[in-house]
Amino acid sequence: ALPGGQRRKIRPDASPHVTSPLLAALGPIDSGDPQTLKSFINWGFEQYPSQHRMLVIWGHGDNWFKQDGFKWICPDEGSKSLISVSEGELKEALSDIPHLDILVFDACSMQSLEVLAEVRQAADFVVGSEELVPATGFPYQTLIPLFSSPAPEQVAGQICQKYLQSYEAGGIQNPEGFTNPITCSAIRTSALTDFYGGLRDFFLSQSCYWPSSM
């Protein structure tokens, strides 16, 4: 196997080995560098233009409700770096790229209001989980056939459905029937401006109940 990152054109086959043609051997890369993600996005959409665009970010994720202070995605074990959400690195990685129909976070705990506030300008729909995402991730064998649909809204909703079904007892991602707290949602980002405004107004209306000192 070639060391470092690779770019391959994925195509269907029945082999247990990687047979998809190698397009580029990149050598060592830092997946925790937002510029690495941005470079891949722009390269992919330039090389393979299409009427509709979807980006899947697959890796470990963190969020505001957890205990550490980083709030990140895509840690790189080699460089010990990561793409920070709270410091704007994820927003930077998704800026100056072609607009996405769908952004999918195949990573734990990324579907939150805080993360959505950072990425909502990049995509029409954001799909992700509020809970942990098991190690096997999203069921791509059932997701890829969905992409022939010309309606991004339908595709986003069906991604959620297929994901949840795959982790039901006996599902393709859960053949042993384990009980896991699995969630998935698809958010239309155009609705977030009004939502955030309403949320702000609600909190301001309750400010009279806040303690004057802590």
C-alpha positions as CSV (number, residue, x, y, z in Angstrom):
1,A,0.0,0.0,0.0
2,L,1.2,3.5,-0.8
3,P,1.9,5.6,2.3
4,G,-0.1,8.8,3.0
5,G,-3.3,10.1,1.5
6,Q,-4.7,8.9,-1.7
7,R,-7.4,10.1,-4.1
8,R,-9.3,7.4,-5.9
9,K,-12.3,7.2,-8.2
10,I,-14.7,5.0,-6.4
11,R,-16.6,2.6,-8.6
12,P,-18.7,-0.5,-7.8
13,D,-17.0,-3.9,-7.7
14,A,-17.4,-7.2,-5.7
15,S,-13.8,-7.5,-4.7
16,P,-12.8,-7.4,-1.0
17,H,-9.7,-5.4,-2.0
18,V,-9.4,-1.8,-3.1
19,T,-9.7,-1.8,-6.9
20,S,-10.8,1.7,-7.6
21,P,-8.3,3.5,-9.8
22,L,-5.7,5.7,-8.1
23,L,-5.9,9.3,-9.2
24,A,-3.2,10.8,-7.0
25,A,-0.8,9.7,-4.2
26,L,-0.5,12.7,-1.9
27,G,2.0,11.4,0.6
28,P,1.6,12.5,4.2
29,I,-1.4,14.9,4.7
30,D,-2.8,16.6,7.8
31,S,-6.5,15.9,8.0
32,G,-6.8,18.2,11.0
33,D,-5.8,21.2,8.8
34,P,-8.8,23.0,7.4
35,Q,-6.9,23.8,4.2
36,T,-6.6,20.1,3.5
37,L,-10.4,19.8,3.6
38,K,-10.9,22.9,1.5
39,S,-8.3,21.7,-1.1
40,F,-10.1,18.3,-1.5
41,I,-13.5,20.0,-1.9
42,N,-12.4,22.4,-4.6
43,W,-10.4,19.7,-6.4
44,G,-13.3,17.3,-6.4
45,F,-15.9,19.7,-7.7
46,E,-13.5,21.0,-10.3
47,Q,-12.6,17.6,-11.6
48,Y,-16.1,16.2,-11.5
49,P,-18.6,19.0,-12.1
50,S,-22.3,18.2,-11.5
51,Q,-25.7,19.8,-11.2
52,H,-26.0,18.8,-7.6
53,R,-23.3,18.7,-4.9
54,M,-23.0,16.8,-1.7
55,L,-20.1,16.7,0.8
56,V,-19.6,14.0,3.4
57,I,-17.2,14.7,6.2
58,W,-16.4,11.4,7.9
59,G,-14.3,11.3,11.1
60,H,-14.5,11.8,14.8
61,G,-16.5,14.8,16.1
62,D,-17.1,16.7,19.3
63,N,-19.6,19.3,20.4
64,W,-20.4,22.0,22.9
65,F,-22.2,19.8,25.4
66,K,-19.2,17.6,25.9
67,Q,-16.6,18.3,28.7
68,D,-13.5,19.3,26.8
69,G,-13.0,22.8,25.4
70,F,-12.0,22.2,21.8
71,K,-15.3,21.5,19.8
72,W,-13.7,19.9,16.8
73,I,-14.0,17.5,13.9
74,C,-11.4,15.5,11.9
75,P,-8.6,15.0,14.3
76,D,-5.3,13.8,12.8
77,E,-3.5,11.3,15.0
78,G,-0.1,11.8,13.4
79,S,0.1,15.6,13.6
80,K,-2.2,15.8,16.8
81,S,-4.1,18.6,15.0
82,L,-7.9,19.0,14.5
83,I,-10.3,21.2,12.7
84,S,-11.8,23.5,15.4
85,V,-15.5,24.4,15.1
86,S,-15.5,26.9,18.0
87,E,-12.5,28.8,16.6
88,G,-14.0,29.1,13.1
89,E,-11.7,26.6,11.3
90,L,-14.6,24.5,10.0
91,K,-16.4,27.6,8.7
92,E,-13.1,28.6,7.0
93,A,-12.8,25.2,5.4
94,L,-16.3,25.5,4.0
95,S,-15.9,29.0,2.7
96,D,-14.9,29.9,-0.9
97,I,-16.2,26.5,-2.2
98,P,-19.0,25.7,-4.6
99,H,-22.3,25.9,-2.8
100,L,-23.5,22.5,-1.5
101,D,-27.0,21.0,-1.8
102,I,-26.3,18.7,1.1
103,L,-23.6,18.6,3.8
104,V,-23.4,15.3,5.7
105,F,-21.5,14.9,9.0
106,D,-20.6,11.2,9.4
107,A,-19.2,12.1,12.9
108,C,-20.5,12.1,16.4
109,S,-22.6,14.9,17.9
110,M,-22.3,17.4,15.1
111,Q,-26.0,18.2,14.5
112,S,-26.4,21.0,17.0
113,L,-27.4,24.7,16.8
114,E,-23.9,25.8,17.5
115,V,-22.4,23.8,14.6
116,L,-25.2,24.7,12.2
117,A,-24.6,28.4,12.9
118,E,-21.0,27.9,11.6
119,V,-21.8,25.9,8.4
120,R,-25.3,27.1,7.4
121,Q,-24.0,29.3,4.6
122,A,-22.3,26.4,2.9
123,A,-25.2,24.1,2.2
124,D,-29.0,24.0,1.6
125,F,-29.4,21.0,3.9
126,V,-27.2,19.7,6.7
127,V,-27.6,16.0,7.8
128,G,-26.1,14.7,11.0
129,S,-26.6,13.1,14.4
130,E,-27.1,14.7,17.7
131,E,-25.9,11.5,19.4
132,L,-22.8,9.4,18.9
133,V,-22.3,7.8,15.5
134,P,-21.1,4.2,15.8
135,A,-17.8,3.2,14.2
136,T,-19.4,1.8,11.1
137,G,-20.8,5.2,10.3
138,F,-23.5,5.8,7.6
139,P,-24.7,2.9,5.4
140,Y,-23.2,4.0,2.1
141,Q,-24.3,0.8,0.3
142,T,-27.9,2.0,0.7
143,L,-27.2,5.7,0.4
144,I,-25.4,5.8,-2.9
145,P,-28.5,4.6,-4.9
146,L,-30.4,7.7,-3.6
147,F,-28.1,10.1,-5.3
148,S,-29.8,9.6,-8.7
149,S,-32.7,11.7,-7.4
150,P,-32.8,15.3,-8.7
151,A,-34.4,16.5,-5.5
152,P,-31.9,17.3,-2.7
153,E,-34.7,17.7,-0.1
154,Q,-35.9,14.1,-0.7
155,V,-32.3,12.8,-0.7
156,A,-31.5,14.5,2.6
157,G,-34.6,13.0,4.3
158,Q,-34.0,9.6,2.9
159,I,-30.4,9.6,4.2
160,C,-31.8,10.0,7.7
161,Q,-34.3,7.2,7.1
162,K,-31.7,4.8,5.8
163,Y,-29.2,5.6,8.6
164,L,-31.8,5.0,11.3
165,Q,-33.0,1.8,9.6
166,S,-29.4,0.4,9.4
167,Y,-29.0,0.5,13.2
168,E,-32.3,-1.1,14.0
169,A,-32.0,-4.6,15.6
170,G,-30.9,-6.9,12.8
171,G,-30.2,-4.0,10.4
172,I,-27.2,-4.0,8.1
173,Q,-25.1,-1.9,10.6
174,N,-26.5,-3.7,13.6
175,P,-26.8,-7.5,12.9
176,E,-26.3,-8.4,16.5
177,G,-29.3,-6.3,17.7
178,F,-27.4,-4.0,20.1
179,T,-29.4,-1.1,21.6
180,N,-27.9,2.2,20.7
181,P,-29.2,5.8,21.1
182,I,-29.3,6.6,17.3
183,T,-30.5,9.9,16.0
184,C,-30.4,11.7,12.6
185,S,-31.9,14.8,11.2
186,A,-31.9,16.9,8.0
187,I,-32.0,20.7,8.6
188,R,-33.0,23.2,5.9
189,T,-30.5,26.0,6.5
190,S,-32.7,28.7,5.0
191,A,-35.1,28.3,8.0
192,L,-32.3,29.0,10.5
193,T,-32.2,32.8,10.3
194,D,-35.8,33.1,11.5
195,F,-35.2,30.3,14.1
196,Y,-32.1,32.0,15.6
197,G,-33.9,35.3,15.6
198,G,-36.8,33.8,17.5
199,L,-34.5,32.0,19.9
200,R,-32.7,35.3,20.6
201,D,-36.0,37.2,21.2
202,F,-37.2,34.5,23.6
203,F,-34.0,34.7,25.7
204,L,-34.2,38.5,25.8
205,S,-37.8,38.3,26.9
206,Q,-36.8,36.2,29.8
207,S,-33.8,38.4,30.8
208,C,-35.8,39.9,33.7
209,Y,-35.7,36.5,35.4
210,W,-31.9,36.2,35.2
211,P,-30.0,36.6,38.5
212,S,-28.4,40.0,38.8
213,S,-25.2,38.5,40.2
214,M,-23.7,35.0,40.2
